[in-house]
Amino acid sequence: MADQTPRLGLGTYTQGENWDHTDTVEALDERAIVHGPIAERPTEGEYDDELFYAIDQGITWRWDASSEDWDYFSGQGCPGQPVPGTSHFEATRSEVTRTVHARTEETPVWNVEAHGIEGDGTTEVGQAIHDLLETVDRAGGGIVYVPPGRYLLERTPLVGDDTILMGSGRSTVLDGARTSSDEGQALLSNRGYDATEYGGASNWGVCNIRIDAPESNGIMPAHAENVRLENIYGDAIYHHHIDIVSSKNVVVDGYWATRGGEGGSDAPVQFDNQNAGTGWNSVWDGKRQTTVTDDDTPTRNCTLTNFEIDPANAPEYGVHIHRDGNESITIRDGYITGCQHSAIRADTGDLIEDLTIDCVSCIENARGISLGHVEDGRRELTIDTVTIRTDDHGLAAGSGLYASGFDGATVSNVVVDGAFTNAIIFDDMDDLKMSAVTAKGARHQAFRFRENVDVTLTTARATDCGTAGIYSGPGSSVAYGGVAFDDVGSRVVVDGETREWITSSSS
């Protein structure tokens, strides 16, 4: 890919940087479209982003008020108006502009319409898009633009190195058509999903698309590296809209989910690892499925940010951290609601290293953050500026916040509010530091350090809890100070060891 590639009305993209989507093309159904021969096109548009479809050219033009000119928007083209990637373009480009990419500086975008790929909602185009992505990969990468429409992907197209698949926001819809016996394979994945370690496609991305695919899994980076998924709209799906499998340096920035999965595993987002013997996570070539290589490659250094999970169908989890081996996972700047088990869940017994949850609101879920039980082997947990609140007493269950097995954890600026069994529980934690934490409304204990927890608790508040403000269980050592107790059954219940090193108030 060139160091800087101009885009037709889409800003610029510089390799290694985030693309600028502030002026991304909006949905066609939000525009007025005028039809007529090119000779009748007005000298200027009435407003910015107005569209004019030239019926004799087969081209849609967009008025760009900033440049005071009509820009190419989409269409097949004709000999008098070549479009990148078409036979007309190939026939008219000069030897001066001929390059290995088959593109000029002015025509960098591979428009799927120019290759006869229509999003009419009835034609299966998965193989055609896959073939086009192979062409782009052979050319060294590029931007593949998918105009507004509904595209039926009867197979899993595979994205290659240095390639961006770009839609037009919610108006570009991907649907994975599958038979009832083939449900659940990936909607979209990458070349090299069957490689080892991080040997799959790198430096690729998907942005500005909507997933509405009740029969397939979603976007699945697998054995991939340096991936950016930006502005993804998640509607119906079988398992997960985004399933990151044995990949590293994946950023999901801008994700909005209106539904969870309809299949047996239904978290909208999953951080996953293809451990040895894993029989799930596969691509579909239209005839058969092939699973991702199961070589225990960990998912590493991945981020979910700027997101909202507000599903109408009550999934089990909002974000699922699945299987052994996740490393350096960050979940930040988001909102999760409507989950029947946990807003954020890690499996019991699975190891995690360096997990950060920052500036996340978990509202009206059965539980907030639930990092399932393991005695040891986890390292480095940071939870900061998090609100967990469930006002529905019938929904609240278990603990608002639970973690176990971490060596080195910091919990700060956290509020847990709701009729959970216990507000906050920890097991088997070494060097746990908690500050500016409020636990309110639990049926039993505010802070329950159940077994083998070494913790320092400061500037905290336990209020409106049925049995105890602080419970120190067997093998636990709790140093606390500056803790306010308000309407709790007992301030402290000790089966382990406590040390009050600053006077704690009663209100």
N, C-alpha and C positions, 0 to 999 in steps of 0.2 A: 504494500500500500504506500502511496506517496506520503511524504511527510505531512503535507497539508492538502486536503481534498475539498474543493468547493462543492457545495451541494445546491441543487436546483431549488431555491427557496427554502432551504433547510439549514442555513448557517454554515459553519465549518466544523470539520472533525480533524483533530491532530492526533496521530498515533501516540498512545501512551497517556492521553488526556481524556477527560470526560467530554462527550459531545455536548454542544450547546443546543438545548431543545426549547429555548424560550420562544422561538418563532416557528415551532413545528407546525406542519400542515394540519389544519383542523378537519373535522369530519365533513364529508361532502354534504350530508343532509343538513348541515348548518349554513350552507352557501346557496346563493341564487346562481343558477346555471343558465346561460343564454345559448341557444343553438342557432346556427346559421352558417352560410358560406364565409370563408375567410375574408372575402372582399367586403363583407358587411360588419366585420369586427370594428368597433369604435376605436378612435385614436387613443382613448384613455378610458379606464374603468370609472364607475361611479363611486366605488369604495375599495379600500385595500382588500385583497384576496378574492375579488370577484372572479368568476370563472366564465369563459366563453368557449363553447365547443364548436370547432370548425368542422361542419359536416362533410365538406369536400376533402379535408385533410385527414380526418380521423384523429384529431389532436385537440386536447383541452388545454387552453391557455389561462394563466393566472395573472391578474393585474397586481403588480408590485408597486405600491405607492412610493416606496423609498427610492426606487430607481426610475420611477415614472416610465415603466416599460412593461410589456407583456412577457411573461416567462413561460417556457414549456412546463406543463404540469403532468400530463399523461397522454397515452394514446399510441397507436401503431406507427403512425408516420406515413410518408409517401416519398417518392423520389425528390420532390422539391423541398421537403422538410424532413431530413433524416433524423432518426431517433437512436440513441445509443443501444447497441445490441441487436439491431434489426439488419435485414439484408440490405436495405437502402443505405444504412450507415456504412456497412462494409463496402458497398460499391462506390461510395462517394468520397470516403476519406482519402487524403492524399498520402504520398509516400513520406512527406515531411511529418505528418501527424501519426504515421503508422508506428505503433508500439506493441510490445508484448502483451500489454493489457487490453489492446483493441479499444482504447478510450483516449479521448483528448482531454485537455485540462478543462474544457467547457462542458464535457459530457461524461461525468464520472459515475452516474447512477445506472445500475442495471434494473430497469423497470419491468416487473413481471408481465405487465400488459403487453409490452413490446415483444414478448416471447409467446404470445397467445395464451397466457395463463389468466383466466377470468375468475373472479370471485363471485359467481352467480348463485352460490349456495346449493347447486345441484350437481355440478361437474366435479369429479374427483381429480385433484390437481397435485396430489402429494408427490407422485413420480416426476411430474414436470418441474416442480420446484426443486426437488432433489437433483435432477439433471442440471438445472440452471446453476445451483450451488456448486456442483462439480465443475462446471465451466468457469465460474468465478474463481474457484480454488486453483484451477490450472492457470488462470491469468494472474495469479498472485494476490487475490483478495479484492475487496471492493464493497460498495454499498448496494444492497439489493432492496429496492423499494417495492412495498406491497400496498397498492392503493386501497381505498375503502372497498369493502366487499366481504363476503363470507367464503372462505377457502376451505374446501373439504380435503383433508390430508388422509388418504386411505393407506398411506405408508408414512414412516418416520423420515422426513428429510434430515440430512446431516449437514451441519454448517462446518466450513473449513477454517483454516487459519486466516487471520486478518480480514474477517468478513463481518459486516453488520447487516442484520436483517431488520429493516425499519418499516413500520406501518404508519398509519395516520391516527393513532389513538384508538378510542373505543370503536370507531367505524371500521377498523381492520380486524376481522374476526377469524381466528383459526379454530377449526373443528376437526377432531380426529375420528373419522368414520371407521368403526370397527364392528365386526360381527359379535354376537353375544358370547361366542367361545374365545374371542381374542381381545376382550376388554382389558384395559390397563396398561398396554404398552405405550411407550413415550410418544407424545405428540410431536416433539422436536428434540433432536439431540445433536451431537457433534461427531465429526469424523474422528476415528481413534478411540471411540468408546470401549473398544475391545483391546486397547493397548494396556500395558502395565504402567504402574506408577502414574506420572503425569505426562504420559507420552501421547495423549490425544491432542485435538486441535487447541490452539492457543490464540490469544488476542482476538477474540470474537465477541459478538454481542447481539442482543435482541432488544429492540425498544419500540415503544408506542404501539402495542398490540393488545387485543382482547382475546382471552382464552374462554371459549364456550364449548367444551368438549366432554360431554358426560360419559363417553365410552372409552376415553383414553387418559393416560397420565399426562402431565404437562411438559414443561420445558425441563430437560434433564441434562445438565452438564455432567459428563462422566469421563474420568481420567483426563480432565481438561485443566487448563491453566490460563489465568488472566482473562476472566470473563466478566462482562458487565450486562446485567439485565435491568433495563430502565423503563419505568412507566408501563408496568404490566397490570392489566385489568383482569381479574379472575372471576368468572362466573361459574357455570357448571363444570365439574371435573370428576373423574372416577376416583383418583387417589389424591394427588397434590398438584397445584398449579405450578409450583417450582420444587424440584427434587434434586438437590445437589449431591452427587454421588462420587466419592473418591476423587475430589477435585480440589484445587487450591487457588487462592486469590480470586474468588468469585464475589462480586458486589451486586446485591439487589437493591436498587435505589429507586423508590417510587413503586409501590405495590398496593393494590386495593382489591380486597376479596369480598364478594357478596355472597359466596357460597363455599362450603367445604366439600369434601369428596362424597361421592355416592357409594363407593365400594367399601371394603372392609377396613382400609386404612384411610383416614379422612382428614388429616391435617393439611390445611392449605399450603404450608411451607414445611419442607423437611430437609434437615442436614443429615446426610446418610453416608454410610461406608459400605463398600462391597467386600464384606469379610468372607473368608474362605467358606465355601458351602452355601453362600447366599443364592437362592434360586429366583429372586425377584430382580427388578430393574432391567428392563429389556427394551430393545428397539424392534420395530416391525417393518419388514420390507414388502408387505402386502401379501406374503404367502407364509412366512415363518417368523418366529421371534428368535432373537439372539440376545443372551444376557450379557451384561457388563462383566468384564474380567474380574474374578473374585480373588484378588491378590493381597487383601488387607491394606490397601493404600488408604491412608486417613484423609478425610476432608479437613483442610487446613487453611487458616487465615481467610475466613469468609465472613461477610457482613450483610445483614438485613437492616435497612434503614429507611426512614420516611415511608411508613406503611400504615395501613389500617385493615384489620381483619374484623369484619362485621357480617358474619354469615347468617343467612336466613334459615339454614337447615340444621343448625345446632350440631356441629362436628364435635368429635371427642376433644381434639387439641387445636390450638391456633398455630403454634410452631412446635414441631417435633424434632428432638435431637435423638437420632436413632443409631443404635449399634455402637460397639466399641470403636474408639479411635478419633473422635472429633477433637480438633486442636485449634485454639485461637478463634473461637466463634464469638461474634459481636452482634447483639440484637439491640437496636437503639432507635429512639425517636419514633415510637409507634403506639398503636392503640389496638387492643384485642378484647373482643366481647363475644358472648354467646356460646362458649364452649362447655360441653357437658362433663368433661373431666378436668382439664387444666388449660390455662391460656398458653403456658410454655411448659413442655414436658420433656424430661430425659428418662430413658428406660432404666428400670431397676437392674443393677449389676453392671451397667455399661460404664466404661471409663471416659472421662472428659478431662481435657487439660486447657486451662486458660479460657474460661467462659465469662463474658461481660454482658450484663443486661443493664442498660442505661436509658433513662428517660422514657420509660414504657408504662402505659396505663393499662391495667388488667381489670376491666370493669364488667360486672355481672357474668362471671364464670363460676363453675362449681368450685374450682380452686384457682389460685393465681399462678404461682411458679412451683412446680413439683419436680425435683431432681431426685429420682428414685433411689432406693437404698442400696448402698454398697459400703462395706466396712472401711476400705482404704483404696488408694491408687489414683484418686483424683487430685488435681493440683490447680490452685489459683482460680478463685471465684470472686467476681466483683459484681455487686448489685447496688446501683446508685440511682437515686431520684426515681423511685418506682412507687406507684400507687396500686394497691390491690383492694378492691371494694366490691362487695356483693350485698345489695340491699334485700334481695329475695331470699328469705330464710329457707324456703323450700328448695332452692337451688344450691345454696352454700353447703359444702360437704368437706370432710377431711380437714386439711390444713390450708391456710391461706398461702403460706410460704414454707416449703420444706426442702432441705438439702442434706446430703450425707456424703461422708468419705473424702472431703476436700482437705488438703494440707495447705493452709493459707487462704483465708477468705475474708473479704471486707464487705459489710452490709451497712449502708448509710443512706440517710434521707429517704426512709421507706415508711409508708403507711399501709397497714393491713387492717381493714375495717369490714367486719361482717360476722354473721353467726356461723363461722367455721367451728369445727370441733375444737381445734386449737388454732390460735392466730399464726404462731410461728413455731416450727419444730426443727431441731437439728439433731443428727446422730453422727457419732464418730468423726468429729471435726477437730482438727489441730490448729491452734493459733487463729481462732475466729475473733474478729474485731467488729463490734457493732456500735454505731453511734447515730443519734438523731433518728431513732426508730420509734414509731407509735404502733401499739397493738391494741385493738379496740373491738369489743363486741363478741369475743369468743365464748362459746358455751362453757368451755373449761379453762384452759390456761392461756395467758397472753404469750409468755416466752417459755417454751418447754425444751430444755436441753436434756434430751431423754437419756442417752447413754454416751459416755466417753467423749464428752465435749469440753474442750479447753477454750473458754470465751472470756472476753472483756466487754462489758455492756455499759455504755455511758450515755448521758443525756437522752434517756429513753422514757417512754410513758406506757404504763399498763392501765387500761381503763375498761370498765364495764365487762369484766370477765368473771365467769361463774365460780371457778375454784381457786386459782392462784395467779398472782402476777408473774412470779418467776418460779419455775420448777427446775431443780438441779438433780438429775437422776444418777444412777450408779456409774461410777467412774468419771463423773463430770467434775470440772473445776470452774466455778463461775466467780469472777470478780466484777462487782457492779458498783456504780456510783452515779449520783445525779439522776436517779430513777424516780419518777413520780408515780404513785399508786393512787388510783381513784376508783372506788366502787369495785373492789376485787374481793373474792372470798377470803384469801389469805395473801399477805405480801409475798412470802417466800416459803416454799416447801422443799426440804432438803433431804435427799437420799444420798447425794454425793457430797460436794464441798462448796461452800460459798465464802466470799470475803467482801464485806462492804467497806470500801476504802474512801468513800465520800458519803456524808449523811444524805440519805434519800428521804424525800418528803412524802407525806401521806396524801397530799392533794396537789 
